[in-house]
Amino acid sequence: MNEEKSCCHEKTTERSEEQRKRLLNRLRRIEGQVRGLQAMIEHDAYCNDILIQSSAVNAAMNSFNKELLSNHIHSCVARDIREGKDEVVDELVATIQKLMR
């Protein structure tokens, strides 16, 4: 059975070294922010301070998602549409709906 691979399991995206570095650097900064949140909880930091830091983590993740989504649309989605794989539009819509939750 020659089944099309699901994006979450088998598809891959080749990224330039610059893109890969940029995305990984963003994730490492976010990881550091999350570790900071953990430390704040461990040290009984004031709730308001934790919430402000948590909001910063959310903003950083949103920024990461925007960059990755833009890359995805310009590369994967555009390529698939050019190749006649219109189902990528439905996949994109579903992804955007998940991001907007």
C-alpha positions in Angstrom: 0.0 0.0 0.0 1.6 3.3 -1.1 0.1 5.7 1.5 1.1 9.4 1.6 3.1 10.1 4.6 1.7 12.3 7.4 3.5 15.5 8.1 3.7 14.7 11.8 5.3 11.4 11.3 7.2 10.8 8.1 7.5 14.0 6.1 10.6 16.1 6.5 11.7 19.6 5.6 15.2 20.4 4.5 16.3 23.7 6.0 19.3 25.8 5.3 22.0 25.8 7.9 21.1 29.5 8.7 17.4 28.6 9.2 18.3 25.6 11.4 20.6 27.7 13.5 18.1 30.5 13.9 15.3 28.2 14.9 17.5 26.2 17.3 18.8 29.4 18.9 15.2 30.6 19.5 14.3 27.3 21.1 17.4 27.3 23.3 16.4 30.8 24.6 12.9 29.6 25.3 14.3 26.6 27.1 16.3 28.9 29.2 13.2 31.0 30.0 11.3 27.8 31.0 14.2 26.8 33.3 14.0 30.3 34.8 10.3 29.7 35.5 11.1 26.4 37.2 13.7 28.1 39.3 11.2 30.8 40.2 8.7 28.1 41.4 11.5 26.3 43.4 12.4 29.6 45.1 8.8 30.6 45.9 9.0 33.7 43.7 6.0 36.1 43.7 3.1 34.8 41.6 3.0 38.1 39.5 6.7 37.8 38.6 6.2 34.2 37.5 3.1 35.2 35.4 5.1 37.9 33.7 7.9 35.5 32.9 5.4 32.9 31.7 3.9 35.5 29.4 7.4 36.2 28.0 7.7 32.5 27.2 4.4 32.5 25.4 5.4 35.5 23.4 8.7 33.8 22.5 6.9 30.6 21.4 4.4 32.6 19.3 7.4 34.3 17.6 9.0 31.0 16.9 5.7 29.6 15.5 5.3 32.7 13.3 8.8 32.2 11.8 8.3 28.5 11.3 4.9 29.0 9.7 6.2 31.6 7.3 9.1 29.3 6.3 6.5 26.4 5.9 4.2 28.5 3.6 7.1 29.8 1.5 8.7 26.4 1.0 6.6 23.3 1.7 3.1 24.7 0.9 4.2 26.6 -2.2 6.1 23.6 -3.5 3.1 21.2 -2.9 0.7 23.6 -4.6 3.0 23.9 -7.6 3.1 20.1 -7.7 -0.8 20.0 -7.7 -1.0 18.7 -4.1 -3.9 21.0 -3.1 -4.6 19.0 0.1 -1.7 20.9 1.6 -4.1 23.9 1.9 -6.4 21.8 4.2 -3.4 20.8 6.2 -2.3 24.4 6.5 -5.8 25.6 7.6 -5.9 22.9 10.2 -2.5 23.9 11.5 -3.4 27.6 11.7 -6.6 26.6 13.6 -4.5 24.7 16.1 -2.1 27.7 16.5 -5.1 30.0 17.1 -6.4 28.0 20.1 
